[in-house]
Each structure stands twice: as C-alpha cells, then as structure tokens.
Amino acid sequence: MSTSLLPVGHLSPGHDLNGYIQAVNGIPMLTAEEERELAFRLHEEGDLEAARRLVLSHLRFVVHIARSYSGYGLPQADLIQEGNVGLMKAVKRFDPNQGVRLVSFAVHWIKAEIHEFVLRNWRIVKIATTKAQRKLFFNLRSAKKRLAWLNNDEVDAIARDLDVKPEVVREMEGRLAAHDAGFDVSPSEDEDAAYQAPVHYLDDAGADPAVQLEDSDWEDDASRRLKMALESLDERSRDILQRRWLVDDKATLHELADVYGVSAERIRQLEKNAMMKIRQQLGGALAA
C-alpha cells in the first residue's frame, strides 16, 4: 500500500487552512474497537477503505502536533501536509496485534516527517546534519529562555540533558543565531546597501572562459610534451619511470631491482638519469 492510495477526499490544508481544520475536527473519532477492526482489515486484507478511515479520523491529531512547530516561521499548511504523510506511513505500518492505539504509534512518524521538513526548509544552508546536531536543533531553541548567549553553566547543563558535548551546544547556538544572506541583490535593497551583496565580492576568476581555455590548452600541451619525452628514453628507463611514478600501485626500488637483476642502487641511478633527461627535454621545449 502506498501513501498515494490513501485519499482524504477534498481535504487540503493548502487551500483554506481554517476550513480544513474545521473539517478535520468534525470527523468522528474512532472507538478502540472500531480502530482495531479497521486495522485488521487493512493489515490482513489490504482494505484501502479501512486505511482511509484510519487516516481521516486522525487528521485532527496531526494538526495538533503541527501547531507545536509554528515557531520556525514555516507555513502551517505545509507542516500539516508533511505530518499527514507521516500519518499515512504510520497507518501502513500499524500492527493491531501489538495492543497499542494508533495515535500512540503514529506520533513518531508524524514528528519524523515534520522534523525532516523543518530541517530542509528552515534555512537555505543545512543547519543540522549529524544526529547530535538534529537533536540539538529541536531542543536548544526551547531550552534557551532568553535572547542572550548561554553562559558556561547553562551550556554544561544542556549538554548533560541532551547527552552531547558542550562544544556541540556552542556550535549549534551559533548556527541558530546566524542568518541567511542572498547571493544577488534583493529588489528591495537600496543602492547604498546593494554593494554588500556577495555577488559583488565573491568573484570567481576561474570561471572566465578565456582562462579555462588557456588552462586546458596548457594541460594538453604539457601532456603531449611529456609523452614525447618519455618516448625518447630507452625501454628500461621508460618502464622504470612509469612503474615508479605513473601508476597507482607504484613499484619499489627493490621490486624493480629483482625484475632487471640489478641492485636497488642501480635502479635509483637509472631513475635519476631518466628524470634529468625528461627535465632537459621539457625545458628545451618550453624555451623553444
């Protein structure tokens, strides 16, 4: 059963949020026996009508949870919509044989979807990536009772409560206090402030097509000259240089000494002489 197969009629928080909330609050709640019967029909028979009724009867619960995330400045309708996705996932996985009510089981899935949505959209740049940072993101905001920076005792207390290191708390506090800056000039910016936009001072010189073409030509020419210099060496010297420097699994002096039946010192001398010839040829080509 996929979540796309769980229609909730014409209900959508995006069109008329107040009307949506009023509508879902008017949907009758299920008794424990009704819920259990519907869950068995879904679990054992794949009854999508049973799934639809289970989802509809719990939409009011999603609204209740979504309201607790209103402090992040994201549209309430979007939070509810994401929570509804979590509810449908919970209904799909709900096992009535476990002896718990759906509402208790679904709360984890609803919050998980809302959490992911908040983390994706609260800032342009991701503010929380590790498990510890995600834990802090949703707890540090509520733990801070004032606008001032946390003192050392407060940092240590929060770190103990959330089982993270104090430096992680400090880092997340700094991220929460930061703000996003647009790369281009905002249409609402006045001329005096427009020059501060990053587009004016984060110039990438390497993006110049002329420079890129020049670099590409230089690399092609250098590769061609190196190939010609290698071909001018005798077969043994060329093989030594290639196996010592031009392959991923580089050979040692002793390994090459065993191959050619000479000492490691002799291999080192051959390598040194070959390198000198390469440099001379490359230098002469550059001078020309």
HUNORFEN-V378840 format. One record per pair of residues at least 12 apart in sequence whose ideal C-beta (glycine too) atoms are under 10 Angstrom apart, sorted by the first residue. I is the first residue (numbers start at 1). GAP is how many residues later the second one is. Records with the same first field share a line. If there is no record, write none. Layout:
I = GAP / GAP
This chain:
1 = 41 / 45 / 46 / 47 / 50 / 87 / 90 / 91 / 92
2 = 86 / 87 / 90
3 = 48 / 52 / 81 / 82 / 83 / 84 / 85 / 86 / 88 / 89
4 = 84
5 = 41 / 43 / 46 / 47 / 83 / 87
6 = 42 / 45 / 46 / 48 / 49 / 50 / 78 / 79 / 81 / 82 / 83 / 85 / 86
7 = 41 / 44 / 45 / 48 / 49
8 = 15 / 16 / 19 / 44 / 47 / 48 / 51 / 76 / 79 / 80
9 = 14 / 18 / 43 / 47
10 = 13
11 = 12 / 13 / 16 / 44 / 45 / 48 / 73
12 = 65 / 68 / 69 / 72
13 = 46 / 49 / 50 / 53 / 62 / 63 / 64 / 65 / 66 / 67 / 68 / 70 / 71
14 = 61 / 63 / 64 / 66 / 67
15 = 62
16 = 61
17 = 46 / 58 / 59 / 60 / 63
20 = 39 / 43 / 56 / 57 / 60 / 61
21 = 38 / 39 / 42 / 46 / 55 / 56 / 59
23 = 33 / 36 / 37
24 = 32 / 33 / 34 / 35 / 36 / 37 / 38 / 39 / 56 / 60
25 = 34 / 35 / 38
26 = 34
27 = 26 / 28 / 29 / 30 / 31 / 32 / 33
28 = 25 / 28 / 29
29 = 28 / 29 / 31 / 32 / 74
30 = 23 / 24 / 26 / 27 / 28 / 71 / 72 / 73
32 = 69 / 70
34 = 19 / 20 / 23
35 = 15 / 18 / 19 / 22 / 23 / 59 / 61 / 66 / 67 / 68
36 = 60 / 61 / 63 / 65 / 66
37 = 13 / 59
38 = 12 / 13 / 14 / 15 / 16 / 19 / 53 / 56 / 58 / 64
39 = 12 / 15 / 52 / 55 / 56 / 57 / 58 / 59 / 62 / 63 / 66
40 = 55 / 56 / 57
41 = 12 / 13 / 55
42 = 12 / 49 / 50 / 52 / 54
43 = 49 / 50 / 51 / 52 / 53 / 54
44 = 52
50 = 41
51 = 37 / 40 / 41 / 43
52 = 36 / 39
53 = 38
54 = 33 / 34 / 36 / 37 / 38 / 40 / 48 / 52
55 = 29 / 32 / 33 / 35 / 36 / 37 / 47 / 51
56 = 31
57 = 45 / 46
58 = 26 / 29 / 30 / 32 / 33 / 43 / 44 / 45 / 48 / 52
59 = 21 / 24 / 25 / 28
61 = 22 / 26 / 41 / 42 / 45 / 46 / 49
62 = 17 / 18 / 19 / 20 / 21 / 22 / 23 / 24 / 25 / 26 / 44 / 45 / 48 / 51 / 52
63 = 13 / 16 / 17 / 20 / 21
64 = 16 / 19 / 46
65 = 14 / 15 / 18 / 21 / 22 / 41 / 42 / 45 / 46 / 49
66 = 12 / 13 / 14 / 15 / 16 / 17 / 18 / 44 / 45 / 48 / 51
67 = 12 / 13
68 = 43 / 46 / 74
69 = 13 / 14 / 42 / 45 / 46 / 48 / 49 / 53 / 69
71 = 70 / 71
72 = 42 / 45 / 46 / 47 / 49 / 50 / 51 / 65 / 66 / 69
73 = 45 / 48 / 49
74 = 40 / 43 / 44 / 46 / 47 / 48
75 = 46
78 = 36 / 39 / 40 / 43
79 = 34 / 35 / 38 / 39 / 42
80 = 30 / 34
81 = 32 / 33 / 36
82 = 28 / 30 / 31 / 32 / 33 / 34 / 35 / 36 / 38 / 39
83 = 23 / 26 / 27 / 28 / 29 / 30 / 31 / 34
84 = 26 / 29
85 = 24 / 25 / 27 / 28 / 29 / 31 / 32
86 = 20 / 21 / 22 / 23 / 24 / 25 / 26 / 27 / 28 / 29 / 30 / 31
87 = 15 / 16 / 19 / 20 / 22 / 23 / 26
88 = 18 / 21 / 22 / 25
89 = 17 / 19 / 20 / 21 / 23 / 24
90 = 12 / 13 / 15 / 16 / 17 / 18 / 19 / 20 / 22 / 23
91 = 14 / 15 / 18
92 = 17
93 = 12 / 13 / 16
94 = 12 / 15
111 = 27
114 = 24
115 = 13 / 19 / 22 / 23
116 = 18
118 = 19 / 20
119 = 14 / 15 / 18 / 19
122 = 15 / 54 / 58
123 = 52 / 53 / 55 / 56 / 57
124 = 56 / 57 / 58 / 59
125 = 50 / 53 / 55 / 56
126 = 49
127 = 45 / 48 / 49 / 51 / 53
128 = 44 / 47 / 48
130 = 34 / 38
131 = 33
132 = 30 / 31 / 32 / 33 / 36 / 37 / 39 / 40
133 = 31 / 35 / 38 / 39 / 42
134 = 38
135 = 27 / 28 / 29 / 33 / 37
136 = 22 / 23 / 26 / 28 / 32 / 33 / 35 / 36 / 37 / 39 / 40
137 = 35 / 38 / 39
139 = 19 / 22 / 23 / 25 / 30 / 33
140 = 18 / 22 / 24 / 28 / 29 / 32 / 33 / 35 / 36
141 = 31 / 32 / 35
143 = 14 / 15 / 18 / 19 / 26 / 30
144 = 14 / 29 / 32
147 = 30
149 = 21 / 24 / 25 / 28
150 = 16 / 19 / 20 / 23
152 = 14 / 18
154 = 15 / 19
155 = 12 / 13 / 14 / 15 / 18
156 = 13
157 = 12
158 = 14 / 15
181 = 15 / 16 / 17
182 = 15 / 16 / 17
183 = 14 / 15 / 16 / 19
184 = 13 / 14 / 15 / 16
185 = 12 / 13 / 14 / 15
221 = 64 / 65
222 = 60 / 63 / 64
224 = 61
225 = 53 / 56 / 57 / 59 / 60 / 61
226 = 20 / 52 / 55 / 56 / 59
228 = 53 / 54 / 57
229 = 12 / 45 / 48 / 49 / 50 / 51 / 52 / 53 / 55 / 56
230 = 12 / 16 / 44 / 47 / 48 / 51
232 = 45 / 46 / 49
233 = 37 / 40 / 41 / 44 / 45 / 48
234 = 36 / 40 / 43
236 = 20 / 23 / 24 / 26 / 31 / 34 / 38
237 = 33 / 34 / 36 / 37 / 38 / 40 / 41
238 = 36 / 40
239 = 12 / 17 / 20 / 21 / 31 / 35
240 = 13 / 16 / 19 / 20 / 27 / 28 / 30 / 31 / 33 / 34 / 35
241 = 29 / 30 / 33 / 34 / 36 / 37
243 = 12 / 13 / 16 / 28
244 = 12 / 23 / 24 / 27 / 30 / 31
245 = 26 / 30
251 = 16
252 = 12 / 15
253 = 12 / 13 / 14 / 15 / 17 / 18
254 = 13
255 = 12
256 = 12 / 14 / 15
